[in-house]
Amino acid sequence: MAVSEFPLPDVGEGLTEAEIVSWKVAPGDEITVNQVLVEIETAKSLVELPSPFAGTVQKLLVEEGATVEVGTPIVSVKSVGGSVELTAPGSGEDESHGMMSDVGTESSAADDAAAAVADTASTIANEDDKPGAVLVGYGTGGHVSSRRRKGGQPAKAETAAASSKQRPASVPASFASPIIAKPPIRKLAKDLGVELAEVAATGLAGETTREDVIRHASQASVFRNIETPAWGDEREERIPVKGVRKAIAKAMVHSAFTAPHVSVFTDVDATRTMEFVKRLKNSPDFAGVRVSPLLIMAKAVNWAVRRNPTVNSSWTDKEIIVHHYVNLGIAAATPRGLIVPNIKDAQDLSLFDLAKALEQLTLTARDGKTQPAEMSNGTITITNIGSYGMDTGTPIINPGEAAIVALGSIKQKPWVVDGEVRARYVTTVSASFDHRIVDGDVASRFVADLASVLEEPALLLD
């Protein structure tokens, strides 16, 4: 057997260093090609590195918590036949051995339940699942061989699936033994601080779904926010500035002290937007897709950018680059900090496709799977501060862009309509601009255009 060393790779976007967050293997472990070796934290995201070797782990060369430069050997492996070309998920040997994917296809409820039971059985001893992660230059990590029975046979779940058909469609998970939930759902619950045993499962075969976890987390947060946690025994806590927090600090300082910011605000009667959102939610064409006022704002930004193109620009020392496309950034708060993934070429998307893109972006960010390429080359950003009950703010522009829009909370307030005071849904739209590029009149017209769409969404039909 040849001993091979695995150096820290550049996972994209000019990575120079990364922190070793957690090892997924130990010396002496038998590993397969594409098995996840280690989880690293770059300046933008958490990434799981798959093994390009099959063999035995000889030594972990870097300790957890250490920050190393790209190219530094991090693990040595006694490999079988040296390095092996990675395979894409769902191809080759994995399919022939019946390995089950965490991402469901359009299968029956019984099939979904069977897969869920099998996934649960394989992870019941360890709640930390190991989903695949796209790694630039190395393919996808796939799922490790521990997810497979000896002899290459999938876990037998037909009996569990068949018996689960006798259960009601909605069964409190506390009565289920074991809890039927796929590893990604377990990870989501862990990230949101949700006990799966307390979640009411609504899957057709009694499995816990992503929506169940999110709904429970939303309900629990109301009571969780009432509680005031006690301070620890130590008088001070020191948090290392690294990873995402270090990247956020660098970007915000660069933006705030390089681009002269100017902000404008306007109150908007968003009653018709709320009515439009309600109609979309009830429409069969939007079944299964999350619809919210953020969707209307995203579409409004696409529309207003065409009318005020300089807000969708970038500044260089020699020229202003006006983008004739919209890579729409959505500021997302995650357990690791603020990230701004963007929807590429959002201007070409229909309202339905934009809704799907927003939902996928949000779920990916919440699961900690946003890749560096998904956060690059943004042209304009929206921050939905209304989701935290805030009315308005002065957001800092994402570096490399010329504008950021903030959507405040939408509340019923007294509003004068045709000389009469009525209860209307009112919000505040605010935006910050790079004053080197955007003059006050353009900034004002852009925000006024956004307000016009929220007041009358029919403008989007133009």
C-alpha positions as CSV (number, residue, x, y, z in Angstrom):
1,M,0.0,0.0,0.0
2,A,1.2,3.5,-0.9
3,V,1.0,6.2,1.7
4,S,-0.7,9.3,0.2
5,E,-1.1,12.8,1.8
6,F,-4.2,14.8,1.2
7,P,-3.4,18.6,1.0
8,L,-6.0,21.2,1.9
9,P,-7.5,22.1,-1.6
10,D,-8.7,25.4,-2.9
11,V,-12.4,25.0,-2.9
12,G,-12.9,28.0,-5.0
13,E,-13.1,31.8,-4.9
14,G,-9.3,32.3,-4.2
15,L,-9.2,30.4,-0.9
16,T,-5.9,30.9,0.9
17,E,-6.6,29.3,4.3
18,A,-9.3,27.4,6.2
19,E,-10.0,26.2,9.7
20,I,-10.3,22.5,10.5
21,V,-13.7,22.4,12.2
22,S,-14.1,18.6,12.8
23,W,-12.6,15.4,11.7
24,K,-15.1,12.7,10.5
25,V,-12.5,9.9,10.6
26,A,-9.9,8.7,13.0
27,P,-6.5,6.9,12.5
28,G,-7.1,3.3,11.6
29,D,-10.5,3.9,10.0
30,E,-11.1,2.2,6.6
31,I,-12.3,4.8,4.1
32,T,-13.8,4.7,0.6
33,V,-13.5,7.1,-2.3
34,N,-15.8,10.2,-1.7
35,Q,-16.2,9.5,2.0
36,V,-16.2,12.7,4.0
37,L,-12.9,13.1,5.8
38,V,-13.2,16.5,7.4
39,E,-15.4,19.6,7.7
40,I,-13.6,22.9,7.1
41,E,-14.7,26.5,7.5
42,T,-13.6,29.0,4.9
43,A,-14.3,32.8,5.0
44,K,-17.7,32.1,3.4
45,S,-19.0,28.7,4.2
46,L,-18.7,25.3,5.8
47,V,-17.4,22.7,3.4
48,E,-17.0,18.9,3.7
49,L,-14.0,17.5,2.0
50,P,-14.4,14.0,0.4
51,S,-11.5,11.6,0.2
52,P,-9.9,11.1,-3.2
53,F,-8.4,7.8,-1.8
54,A,-9.6,4.4,-0.7
55,G,-7.6,2.8,2.1
56,T,-6.8,3.2,5.8
57,V,-6.4,6.5,7.6
58,Q,-2.8,6.6,8.9
59,K,-2.6,10.0,10.7
60,L,-4.5,13.2,11.1
61,L,-1.8,15.9,10.4
62,V,-3.8,18.9,11.7
63,E,-5.8,19.3,14.9
64,E,-9.3,20.5,15.1
65,G,-9.5,24.3,15.5
66,A,-6.3,24.9,13.6
67,T,-6.2,27.3,10.6
68,V,-3.9,26.1,7.8
69,E,-3.0,27.4,4.4
70,V,-4.1,25.8,1.1
71,G,-1.7,23.1,0.1
72,T,-0.9,22.0,3.6
73,P,-1.1,18.2,4.1
74,I,-3.9,17.5,6.5
75,V,-4.2,13.7,6.5
76,S,-2.2,10.7,5.4
77,V,-3.8,7.6,4.0
78,K,-2.5,4.1,3.2
79,S,-4.2,4.0,-0.1
80,V,-5.2,1.1,-2.3
81,G,-3.8,1.7,-5.7
82,G,-3.2,5.4,-5.1
83,S,-5.7,8.1,-5.8
84,V,-9.0,7.3,-7.5
85,E,-11.1,9.6,-9.8
86,L,-14.2,10.7,-7.9
87,T,-17.6,9.8,-9.1
88,A,-20.6,12.0,-9.3
89,P,-23.5,11.2,-6.9
90,G,-26.0,8.7,-8.1
91,S,-23.7,7.1,-10.6
92,G,-21.6,4.0,-10.9
93,E,-21.1,1.6,-8.1
94,D,-23.3,3.4,-5.6
95,E,-26.4,2.9,-7.7
96,S,-25.6,-0.8,-8.4
97,H,-25.4,-1.4,-4.7
98,G,-28.7,0.3,-4.0
99,M,-27.4,3.2,-1.9
100,M,-30.3,5.4,-1.0
101,S,-30.2,9.2,-1.6
102,D,-31.2,11.7,1.1
103,V,-32.8,13.8,-1.6
104,G,-36.1,12.3,-2.5
105,T,-37.4,11.9,-6.0
106,E,-41.0,11.8,-7.1
107,S,-41.6,8.5,-5.4
108,S,-44.6,7.2,-3.4
109,A,-45.1,8.0,0.3
110,A,-44.2,4.4,1.1
111,D,-40.9,4.6,-0.7
112,D,-40.2,7.9,1.1
113,A,-41.0,6.3,4.4
114,A,-38.8,3.3,3.7
115,A,-35.9,5.6,2.8
116,A,-36.5,7.6,6.0
117,V,-36.6,4.5,8.2
118,A,-33.4,3.2,6.7
119,D,-31.7,6.6,7.1
120,T,-32.9,6.8,10.7
121,A,-31.6,3.3,11.5
122,S,-28.2,4.2,10.1
123,T,-27.9,7.4,12.1
124,I,-29.8,6.6,15.3
125,A,-26.5,6.2,17.2
126,N,-25.1,9.5,15.9
127,E,-27.3,12.5,15.3
128,D,-24.7,14.3,13.3
129,D,-25.4,13.3,9.8
130,K,-22.9,13.7,7.0
131,P,-24.6,15.1,3.9
132,G,-22.7,15.4,0.6
133,A,-21.2,18.8,-0.2
134,V,-20.1,20.1,-3.6
135,L,-16.4,20.7,-3.6
136,V,-15.0,22.7,-6.5
137,G,-12.5,20.5,-8.3
138,Y,-13.3,17.3,-6.4
139,G,-17.0,16.5,-7.3
140,T,-19.5,15.6,-4.6
141,G,-18.7,13.8,-1.4
142,G,-21.7,11.5,-1.7
143,H,-22.6,9.3,1.3
144,V,-20.3,7.1,3.2
145,S,-20.3,3.3,3.2
146,S,-21.7,3.1,6.7
147,R,-25.0,3.9,5.0
148,R,-24.9,0.6,3.3
149,R,-25.5,-2.9,4.6
150,K,-22.8,-5.5,4.2
151,G,-22.9,-7.2,0.9
152,G,-24.1,-4.0,-0.7
153,Q,-27.8,-4.5,0.2
154,P,-29.9,-1.6,1.3
155,A,-31.4,-1.5,4.8
156,K,-34.7,-3.4,4.9
157,A,-37.4,-0.9,5.5
158,E,-40.3,-2.5,3.6
159,T,-41.9,-3.8,6.8
160,A,-41.6,-0.5,8.6
161,A,-43.0,1.3,5.6
162,A,-45.9,-1.1,5.3
163,S,-46.8,-0.8,8.9
164,S,-46.5,2.9,8.8
165,K,-49.3,3.0,6.2
166,Q,-51.7,2.1,9.0
167,R,-50.8,5.3,10.9
168,P,-52.7,8.5,10.6
169,A,-51.3,11.2,8.2
170,S,-50.4,13.4,11.2
171,V,-48.9,11.6,14.2
172,P,-47.1,13.3,17.1
173,A,-43.5,12.3,16.8
174,S,-43.3,11.7,20.5
175,F,-45.4,8.5,19.9
176,A,-43.1,7.2,17.1
177,S,-40.3,4.8,18.0
178,P,-37.9,5.4,16.4
179,I,-38.5,8.9,15.0
180,I,-38.7,8.7,11.3
181,A,-36.7,11.5,9.9
182,K,-34.0,11.6,7.2
183,P,-30.5,12.9,8.1
184,P,-31.0,16.3,6.5
185,I,-34.1,16.8,8.6
186,R,-32.3,15.8,11.7
187,K,-29.5,18.3,11.0
188,L,-32.1,21.0,10.4
189,A,-33.7,20.2,13.7
190,K,-30.4,20.3,15.5
191,D,-29.4,23.7,13.9
192,L,-32.8,25.2,14.9
193,G,-32.6,23.7,18.4
194,V,-35.7,21.5,17.9
195,E,-36.2,18.2,19.7
196,L,-37.6,15.9,17.1
197,A,-39.5,14.0,19.7
198,E,-41.6,17.1,20.3
199,V,-42.5,17.6,16.6
200,A,-45.8,16.6,15.2
201,A,-45.0,14.6,12.1
202,T,-47.3,15.2,9.1
203,G,-45.7,13.0,6.5
204,L,-48.1,10.6,4.7
205,A,-46.3,7.7,6.3
206,G,-45.7,9.3,9.7
207,E,-42.2,10.7,8.8
208,T,-41.1,14.1,10.0
209,T,-40.8,16.6,7.2
210,R,-38.8,19.8,6.8
211,E,-42.0,21.8,7.1
212,D,-42.8,20.1,10.4
213,V,-39.5,21.2,11.9
214,I,-39.7,24.7,10.6
215,R,-43.2,25.1,11.8
216,H,-42.3,23.8,15.3
217,A,-39.3,26.1,15.5
218,S,-41.4,29.1,14.6
219,Q,-43.9,28.3,17.3
220,A,-41.3,27.6,19.9
221,S,-39.4,30.8,19.1
222,V,-42.2,32.9,20.5
223,F,-41.8,31.3,23.9
224,R,-38.0,30.9,23.6
225,N,-37.7,34.7,23.2
226,I,-39.5,35.3,26.4
227,E,-36.9,33.5,28.4
228,T,-33.8,35.4,29.5
229,P,-30.8,33.1,29.7
230,A,-28.5,33.4,32.7
231,W,-24.9,34.5,32.3
232,G,-22.1,31.9,32.7
233,D,-19.8,31.7,35.6
234,E,-17.0,33.6,33.8
235,R,-17.2,37.4,33.7
236,E,-16.1,37.6,30.1
237,E,-16.3,35.5,27.0
238,R,-13.7,35.9,24.2
239,I,-14.7,34.8,20.7
240,P,-12.0,34.3,18.2
241,V,-12.4,36.5,15.1
242,K,-12.1,34.0,12.2
243,G,-14.0,32.3,9.4
244,V,-17.3,34.0,8.5
245,R,-17.2,36.6,11.2
246,K,-13.7,37.7,10.1
247,A,-15.0,37.9,6.5
248,I,-18.1,39.9,7.5
249,A,-16.0,42.4,9.5
250,K,-13.5,42.9,6.6
251,A,-16.3,43.4,4.1
252,M,-18.3,45.8,6.2
253,V,-15.4,47.9,7.1
254,H,-14.2,48.0,3.5
255,S,-17.7,49.0,2.3
256,A,-18.5,51.6,5.0
257,F,-15.2,53.4,4.7
258,T,-14.7,53.1,0.9
259,A,-18.2,53.7,-0.5
260,P,-19.9,57.0,0.7
261,H,-23.3,55.8,1.8
262,V,-26.6,57.6,1.3
263,S,-29.9,56.2,2.5
264,V,-33.5,57.1,1.6
265,F,-36.8,55.9,3.1
266,T,-40.5,55.9,2.2
267,D,-43.7,54.5,3.8
268,V,-45.8,52.3,1.6
269,D,-49.4,51.1,1.6
270,A,-48.8,47.4,0.9
271,T,-52.4,46.2,1.3
272,R,-52.7,45.1,-2.3
273,T,-49.3,43.3,-2.1
274,M,-50.7,41.3,0.9
275,E,-53.9,40.6,-1.1
276,F,-51.8,39.5,-4.1
277,V,-49.6,37.2,-1.9
278,K,-52.8,35.6,-0.4
279,R,-54.1,34.9,-3.9
280,L,-50.8,33.4,-5.0
281,K,-50.8,31.1,-1.9
282,N,-54.2,29.9,-2.8
283,S,-53.4,29.4,-6.5
284,P,-52.8,25.8,-7.7
285,D,-50.0,27.1,-9.9
286,F,-48.0,28.0,-6.7
287,A,-48.8,24.9,-4.7
288,G,-45.9,23.6,-2.7
289,V,-43.9,26.9,-3.1
290,R,-43.4,29.4,-0.3
291,V,-44.8,32.8,-1.2
292,S,-44.2,35.9,0.9
293,P,-43.9,39.7,0.4
294,L,-40.2,39.2,-0.1
295,L,-41.1,37.5,-3.5
296,I,-42.9,40.7,-4.6
297,M,-40.0,42.9,-3.5
298,A,-37.5,40.7,-5.4
299,K,-39.6,41.0,-8.5
300,A,-40.0,44.7,-7.9
301,V,-36.2,45.2,-7.7
302,N,-35.8,43.4,-11.1
303,W,-38.4,45.8,-12.5
304,A,-37.0,49.0,-10.9
305,V,-33.4,48.2,-11.9
306,R,-34.3,48.3,-15.6
307,R,-35.8,51.8,-15.0
308,N,-32.8,53.0,-13.0
309,P,-29.8,50.9,-14.3
310,T,-27.0,52.7,-12.4
311,V,-28.2,51.3,-9.1
312,N,-27.1,47.9,-10.5
313,S,-23.5,48.9,-11.0
314,S,-20.0,48.4,-9.7
315,W,-17.3,51.0,-9.1
316,T,-13.7,50.8,-10.2
317,D,-11.1,53.6,-10.0
318,K,-11.3,54.0,-13.8
319,E,-14.9,53.3,-14.7
320,I,-18.4,52.4,-13.6
321,I,-19.6,49.0,-14.7
322,V,-23.3,48.9,-15.3
323,H,-24.7,45.4,-15.2
324,H,-27.4,44.5,-17.7
325,Y,-28.3,41.5,-15.6
326,V,-29.4,41.0,-12.0
327,N,-27.6,38.6,-9.7
328,L,-30.0,39.3,-6.8
329,G,-28.4,38.9,-3.4
330,I,-30.6,37.9,-0.4
331,A,-29.0,38.6,3.0
332,A,-29.4,35.5,5.1
333,A,-28.8,35.2,8.9
334,T,-27.4,31.7,9.7
335,P,-26.0,30.2,12.9
336,R,-22.5,31.0,11.6
337,G,-23.3,34.6,10.7
338,L,-24.5,36.7,7.9
339,I,-24.1,35.5,4.3
340,V,-25.4,36.9,1.0
341,P,-26.0,34.3,-1.6
342,N,-27.5,35.5,-4.8
343,I,-29.8,34.3,-7.5
344,K,-28.0,34.4,-10.8
345,D,-29.8,36.1,-13.7
346,A,-32.9,36.8,-11.6
347,Q,-34.2,39.2,-14.3
348,D,-35.0,36.2,-16.5
349,L,-37.1,34.3,-13.9
350,S,-40.9,34.2,-13.9
351,L,-42.6,34.9,-10.6
352,F,-43.0,31.1,-9.9
353,D,-39.3,30.4,-10.8
354,L,-38.2,33.3,-8.6
355,A,-40.3,31.9,-5.7
356,K,-38.6,28.5,-6.1
357,A,-35.2,30.1,-6.3
358,L,-35.8,32.2,-3.1
359,E,-37.0,29.1,-1.2
360,Q,-34.0,27.0,-2.3
361,L,-31.6,29.8,-1.4
362,T,-33.1,30.1,2.1
363,L,-33.1,26.4,2.8
364,T,-29.6,25.9,1.5
365,A,-28.3,28.8,3.7
366,R,-30.2,27.5,6.7
367,D,-28.6,24.0,6.2
368,G,-25.1,25.6,6.0
369,K,-24.6,24.2,2.5
370,T,-24.2,27.5,0.6
371,Q,-21.2,27.3,-1.7
372,P,-18.7,30.1,-2.3
373,A,-19.8,30.4,-6.0
374,E,-23.3,31.1,-4.8
375,M,-22.1,34.2,-3.0
376,S,-20.0,35.7,-5.7
377,N,-20.7,38.3,-8.4
378,G,-23.8,39.8,-6.8
379,T,-25.1,43.0,-8.4
380,I,-27.7,44.2,-5.8
381,T,-29.0,43.0,-2.5
382,I,-32.2,42.8,-0.5
383,T,-32.2,42.4,3.3
384,N,-35.6,41.4,4.8
385,I,-35.3,43.1,8.3
386,G,-39.1,42.9,8.6
387,S,-38.8,39.2,9.4
388,Y,-37.3,40.3,12.8
389,G,-40.1,42.9,13.4
390,M,-38.0,45.9,12.4
391,D,-39.5,48.8,10.5
392,T,-36.5,50.3,8.8
393,G,-32.7,50.6,8.9
394,T,-29.7,51.9,7.1
395,P,-28.1,48.7,5.7
396,I,-24.4,48.7,4.6
397,I,-23.9,47.9,0.9
398,N,-22.4,44.6,0.0
399,P,-18.9,45.2,-1.4
400,G,-18.7,45.4,-5.2
401,E,-22.4,46.6,-5.4
402,A,-24.0,50.0,-5.6
403,A,-27.2,49.5,-3.6
404,I,-29.0,47.4,-1.0
405,V,-32.7,47.5,-0.3
406,A,-34.3,46.9,3.2
407,L,-37.9,45.6,3.5
408,G,-39.4,46.5,6.8
409,S,-42.2,44.7,8.7
410,I,-45.7,44.9,7.3
411,K,-48.3,45.9,9.9
412,Q,-51.8,47.2,10.0
413,K,-51.7,50.9,10.7
414,P,-54.1,53.9,10.2
415,W,-53.7,55.3,6.7
416,V,-55.6,58.0,4.9
417,V,-57.5,56.7,1.8
418,D,-59.7,59.0,-0.2
419,G,-59.9,61.4,2.7
420,E,-60.8,58.7,5.3
421,V,-58.6,57.0,7.9
422,R,-58.6,53.3,7.3
423,A,-56.7,50.3,8.6
424,R,-54.1,49.3,5.9
425,Y,-51.1,47.1,5.7
426,V,-48.1,49.5,5.8
427,T,-44.4,49.0,5.5
428,T,-41.3,51.1,5.1
429,V,-38.9,50.6,2.2
430,S,-35.4,51.9,2.7
431,A,-32.2,51.6,0.6
432,S,-28.6,52.6,0.8
433,F,-26.6,53.6,-2.2
434,D,-22.9,54.2,-3.2
435,H,-23.0,58.0,-3.7
436,R,-20.0,57.8,-6.0
437,I,-22.3,56.1,-8.5
438,V,-25.9,56.9,-7.6
439,D,-27.1,60.5,-7.3
440,G,-29.9,61.5,-5.0
441,D,-32.5,61.8,-7.8
442,V,-31.8,58.3,-9.1
443,A,-31.9,56.9,-5.6
444,S,-35.2,58.5,-4.9
445,R,-36.8,57.4,-8.2
446,F,-35.6,53.8,-7.6
447,V,-37.1,53.6,-4.1
448,A,-40.3,55.3,-5.4
449,D,-40.5,52.6,-8.1
450,L,-40.2,49.9,-5.5
451,A,-43.0,51.6,-3.5
452,S,-45.2,51.8,-6.6
453,V,-45.0,48.0,-7.1
454,L,-45.8,47.2,-3.5
455,E,-48.8,49.6,-3.7
456,E,-49.9,48.1,-7.0
457,P,-48.4,44.7,-7.9
458,A,-50.2,44.8,-11.2
459,L,-47.3,46.9,-12.5
460,L,-45.3,43.7,-12.7
461,L,-47.6,42.6,-15.5
462,D,-46.2,45.3,-17.8
